Amino acid sequence: MRLRSWLPLPLLFVILTGSFVYAAERDDYYHTGALAGSLKSAEPLSVYDADPQHPWNRLFAALYTRGSNIPNTAGGEPVRRLEGGDYIDFLAWGGSRYWSIAETTKRIDELLDEFLNGTNVAVFDDPVKRAVLLRDLWAAYDFYTEQNMRRSGTVETRRRRDAISKKLARCRRLLALPQEQVDELPDTYAAAVASGAFFKRQDFDANSDYLPHGLLTRPDSWVEIDFFQPNIHEDLYDRFITLHARAYRGRSYFRIFYRFPEGRPALTDYLSQLDREGVDWRQAAQIGFILLKKDAPQIPVGTEVALVQFMMTLNDDLQPTPTKIVEVIRQRTFRNVDGGSNPTTNTGVGMHVGEYTLKRRLLFDNLRKGGLQREPDDLPLYRIIFRPDAAPDWGTDGRKTLFQQCIDCHMTPKHDRTGVHSMPSIVNMGGFDVGAQLGIVHPLKPNEAGTRGKRTARWKAQHETYRRLLEHLDE
């Protein structure tokens, strides 16, 4: 038996200000009102195969679609919604119980049996789909495993989780690609740029999809930055991992880029000046991590920051391995550095933000737009990373718009963060025990582009969730 070939579904393009904006291939989501962004049906989507009832689609739906019943705004009435679908993150928090109840685990367990006992993997010859499905199952595996590592729930609950974890581990071994196929996975950012679907320059129009065309190819303009690294004489490199990579348990790696209007030399000089004049080193010595002085040298107006999240995978030796598949791009452009409302930005505080996330149906349709789609500015989303270990289901903040999340994280009023003070990556604010800091970042050289991915792969290979994976496969 062979799977039917992937059949592209009809596309709808909407022309706005000269650009093409992708609309959903099927009308699967609500677009207005209290249900905006939620699915209309719990039926599987045509993601991994044109047939919604294909085993891969049903397994994906069981893991990436679930109901919610929380208020849209603080103090409001609960709203029943169906969340997920072609969504980037696994909807689970430390305090989530949904994934551990008998009804949920029974459904997932049966689908995993169908996957493992079928012929799907042996004949599925699309390496991109295999790598992405492995990624999707990896998130579920890490969640179930960590819940058991914390000994959360009853003995019977932990046994159910462990059974799921073992089967998820076996699925990932079947999906793992030979290293040569991993090396050939596409550069999806390059595909996005080549698609012509994104503006080259930021014009601050809400209808304009902007991706800087030189982000990964013009180091004279877009400068990748890395942690301050002291002259150390022992193996401490597991500390040089971004907070984001830690939050994703090494299933993604992150690269951070700055762009100054006057180019790389101006940025390099600025970082040196900030190191000399902008840090209160007495405070750093007393509390163990650094914050910038209130009068620290300020970034120039027009500064851009991009945080790019890339997918990790496992090769057929089960080694964590970086890929060039982009999962999320988060952008910020500073129209002023004092937090004022003029010039106009979509946050209202001088910082214009945008987020582009991987949509599997785009990616699997001949790399359309590099698989990337812009998240609407005003669509409430859930914050999954940077939540406490015991965070309640749907998080501590519920649903918030993209730019409200950006403001809360980077420009909280009580800390009066504007301009350079809203760039925690510049010193990796976050405390001594969560990553390297105690110094200003430095620019990476163009030939060091693979640094972040290799470092994250090494960190993941030492993480307890990875050790548990190997143990589950040995049982």
N, C-alpha and C positions, 0 to 999 in steps of 0.2 A: 504494500500500500504506500502511495506517495501522497503528500499533502498537496492540496490544490495550490496553484501558484498565486502569489500575491496580486490581487486585482485592485488597481487604484480606484478609489471611489470618486465620484464627480467632485470637482472643486468649485467653490464660489469665491470669486475675488471681488472685493469692493474697492473702487478707486477713490482714494481720499488724498487731496493735495498732491496728486501725482504719484502716490505710492500705492503698492498693492498690499492690502491687509487681508490676512487669511481669516476666513470664517469657517466654523466647524463643518466638517464634511457631512456630518449628520446633525440634525437639530437635537442634540442630546441634552443640552443645558438650558436652564432658564436664564434670561438676560436682564430682566428688570424686576423691581420689587424686592420683597423680603426673601425670595427664593433665588435671586440672581447669583449665578455661579454654581448652583446645585443641579444635580442630575434629575432628569424627568422620570427616569426608570432605573431600577436596580438590575435590569437585564445586562448581560455582558456587552461591552462595546466591541466593534470590529477593529481591534488594535493589532494583535499579532497575526491574525488571519482574517480574510474577508468574511468568513463564517463566524458570526458571534458565538456560536455554540462549540467552536473548536476548543479542545481541552486547554490550550494555552490561554485563550481568552477567558474561559470560565475560572481557571486558577487565578489569573491576574485580577479578575473582578472580585473574587472572594477575599483577596488581600488588599485591594486598593479602592474598594467601595464600601462605605458603611454609613449608617444613619446617625444624625445628630439631633438633639432636642435641647438647644440652649438659646438664650436671647441673642438677638443681633446687636443690641446695645445694652450697656450696663443698666440693670434695673428693669429691663423690658420683659415682655412675655416670651416664653420659649417658642421657637419656631422649628417645626419638624422639617428636616432637609436630608437629602442624600448627597454625601460628600465624596470627593475623589474622582474615580474614573481615570482619564488620562492625566493624572496628577503626579507631580514629581516626588512627593514624599509619602512614606508610610505613615498613616494617621494613627500614631501611638505615642503615648506619654508614659512616664514612669508609673503613674497611678492608674493607667488604663486597665480596666478589667474585661472589657469586651473581648479581647483576643484570647482570653484564657477560659472563658466560660465553656461549658460542655457543648452547647449548641454550635458555637463558632468553631471550636477545635474539631468537632466531628465532621463538619462540612469541609474544612481545609484538609483534614486527614484523608477523606475519601478522594478528594481531587488530587492530592499528592500520590495516592496509590494508583489512580488512573494514569497520571503522568509517568510514574516509574514503571508501570506494567505495560504501557503502550509502546508503540514504535515511533513516537513523535520525534524524539531526539535523534535517533539514528538516521532519519531521512531529512531532517530539517537542515538545509544547507545554507542558510543565510546567517553569516557570522555576526552581523549587527544585531539582529533580533535575538540571537542566542546570548550575546554579551549583555544586552539590556535586560532580558528576562533573568539572567543570573544576578544582575544588579538588583532587580526588584525583589527576588527571593532572598538576597543577602540581607536586606534591611529587616525583613521579617525574622530571619534566623537570628540576627544579633539581638533583636528585641526579646524573643522568647528565651534565648540563652542568658541574657542579662537578668531577666526576671528570675530565673532559677538561680543564678549566681547570688542574687540578693535573698534567696529563699523566701520569695514572696508567695503567699497563699498556702493552701493546705498541701499535704503530701500528694493527694490525688491530683490536684491542680498541677503540681510540679511534674508529676508523671505524664500528664497529658502534654504539657509543654515540651518535655524531653522527647516524647515520641514524635511530635511535630518537628522538633529541631533535627533529629536524626534523618528524617525524610527530606527536609529542606537541604541538609548537607549532601545527601546522595544526589538530589536534583542538580545541585551546583557542580558536583563532580562530572555529571553527564553533560552539562552545558559548557564547561570550561573549554576554551579554544587552545589549539597549539600556539606556541609563541609566535610563529611566523604569521598566523592569522591575526593575532593580537596586534602585531606590528603593522598590519595592513588595514586595521580599522580606520575609518575616515577621519580626516581633520574637519570637524563639522563647523568650526568657526570660519575656516576658509570657504566652505560650501555656502555658509550664510552670506558672506561678503560677495561671493561670485554670483549669488542668486539675483542681485539687483533689487531685493525687496527692502533694503534698509538704507536710510540716508547716511551719507558720509560725514555730515556735520550736524551738530546739535542746533536745532532752530527753536526749541522750547515750545513747539506746538504739540498739544495733547494728542493730535492725530498723526504725528510723525514718528515712525519707528526708526530709531537711530542706533547704529552700531559703528563705532570707530573702525574704519577699514584698516588702519595700521596698528591696531592694538597688539597683535602678536608678531608683527613683521617690521615695525618701525621703531627700533629701540632708541633712535635718536630723538623721537618724540614721546613715545609711550615707554616709560622706564619701569621695569619690574623691580620691586624692592624686596628685601629680605631682612630677617632679624639682625639686630646688633649681635655680633658674636665675639665674646671676649677671647683672650688667648688662654684657652683651657687646655689642661694636660690630662684629662680623663674623659671617659666616654659618657658625655652628657647630651648627645645629640638628639635623644628622644624628647628633649625639651623644646627643640626648635621646630615645633609643629603648630600651625595656626589653631586658634581656638575653634574655628569652624571645622577643621579636619578632625579634631578631637570629638566634637559634638556628633559628627557623622561616623565616629568610630573607625576612621581611616577608610571608609568605603568611597570617599571622594577626596580629592586633593584640590588645593586652592592656590591660585596665583594672584598677586595684588600688583596693580599698575597705577602709577601716577603720571599725569601729563601737565606740565607747566606751559603756558602760552609761548614762552621763549625757549622751550626745548630742554634737552638733557643737561647741558652745562649749567643752566640757571637752576635746575632742580638739584643737581649735585652740590652746587655752591650753597644753596639754601639749607640742605640737610647738614652740611658742615657748620653753618652759622647756628642752626637750631641746636646742634650738639654743644656748641661753645656757650650759647647765651640763653637757651630756652628751658633748661632743666634745673629744678631745685634739687641739687644732689644731696643736700642735708636731709631733706624730706625723704629722698630715696633710701638713704642709709637707715633712717629711723623706722620706716614702715615696710620696706622690702620691695616696693615697686614705685614707679615714677609717674608723675603727672607733670604736664608742662606748666611753667610759670604763666600767670595771667597775662603778663606783658611779653610773652614769647614772640619772636619774629613771626609775622603773619604770612600765610600763603598768598599768592597773587590772585586777584579776581580772574575767573576763567579756568582755575585749576579743575582738573577732572580726576576722578578716582574710579577704578574698575576692579571689582572682585569677581574672578572667574572660577567657577566650580567645575571640575572635570571628573569624569567617571573613572573609578578604579575597576579592575576586573581580576579574575583568577586565570592563570594559564593552566595548561594541562598537567603541570607539576604542582598545581595548587598554590603557586606563589602570587601574592598580591602584586599587581602590575598596573602602571598608569596607562591610560588611553588618551586620545585626543578628542574624545566625544564630550562636548560641553553640556552640562546639566543646567546650570544657571549662570546668568551674568547680572550682576548688580552694579549700577552706575550712579555716580553723583557728580554733578557739575555745580560749581560755586559761582553764582551770579553776583554775590557780594559776600563779604566775610564778617559782617556784623549782625547777621540774622534778621535784617530788615525785610519788609514785604515788597520792596521795589529794588530791582526789576522783578517782574512777576515770575514766580516759580510754582510748580504743582504742590510744593509743601507749604508755601506762604512764608518761609523763613530763609529765603536767599539761597536755598539748596534745591536744585532740580534733580529728581531721582527717576530711575527707570529699572525695571526688572524683566529679563527675558528668560523663559524656562523651556526646558525640553518637552516637546509634545511627541509622543511615540509615533502617532499616525502621520505626522509630518516627516519625521526622520525615516520611517519605513517606506515612504512614498518617494523614492529616489532622492533622498536627502533634501526634500523641499525646504527652502529657507534655512538649511542647515539644521532642521528640526526645531528651530527656535521660534517662540511666539511671545509677544509682549503681554505681560499681565496688566489688566486695566488698573489705572491709578486709583479708582474709587471702589474696587471690588474687595470686600473684606476677605482676609485670609487668616489662616491659623499659624501661630508661631510654634514650631516644634523644637528647634534647636535652642540652646541656652535656657532651658527650663530646668527646674530642680529635679532631682532623681525621683521624688515622690509627687511631681506635678500632676494635678487632676486631669482626667480625660478632657480633651480639647484645650488644655493649657490653662495657665493662670489668668490670661487676659481675654480669652474667648476670641472672637473674630474682630480683626482690625484691618483697616485699609493698609495698602502697601506703604504709602508715605507716612502714615501715622506710626507704623512700626519703625520706619527709618528715623523719624524724629525721636521716638521714645528711646531708641538705642544710642543714637549719635548726638542728639541735641536736647537732652532733657533740661527743661528750664531751671530746675534746682541746681544744676551744675553749670549753668550759663555757658554751654558749649556752642561756640560758633567758629567758623573758619577752621584753622588748624586744630583747635581744641575738640572738634567733632570728628577727628581722624584718629581713632584709637590704634589703628594699625601702625602709626608712625612710631609708637613706642611699645606696641602690643600690650596696651593696658589690660589688666585682668588678674593680676596677682602673681606672686612668685611661683606658686605651685602649678600653674597652668600653662607655662610656656616661657621661652626666653624673653627677657626684657632688660631693664636697667641700662638702656642705651637707645639712641636714635637708629632707625633702620638705615641700611646702605643699599645702593643700586647693585643689582646683579649685572654681570657682563652678558652680552648676547649668547656666548657659548655656555652659559650656566642655566639655560632655559629649562632643563630637566631637573633642576635641583629639588624643587618642591615635591614633584611626583615621586622621585626616588626616595626621598626622606620619609614621605608618608607611607610608602610601601614597606619600608623597613620598620616603621613604628607599628603598622598594623600587624606585621609578622610577629611582633613581640607582645601583642595585646592578648588578654585572656580569652576574648571571644574567638580569636583565630586558633588558639591552642585547643579550645573546646571543639572547634570544627574538626581538627585533625583527630581528636579522640573519638568523636562521633563516627568518623569514617573508618576508624580502626575496629569499631565494635561489631 
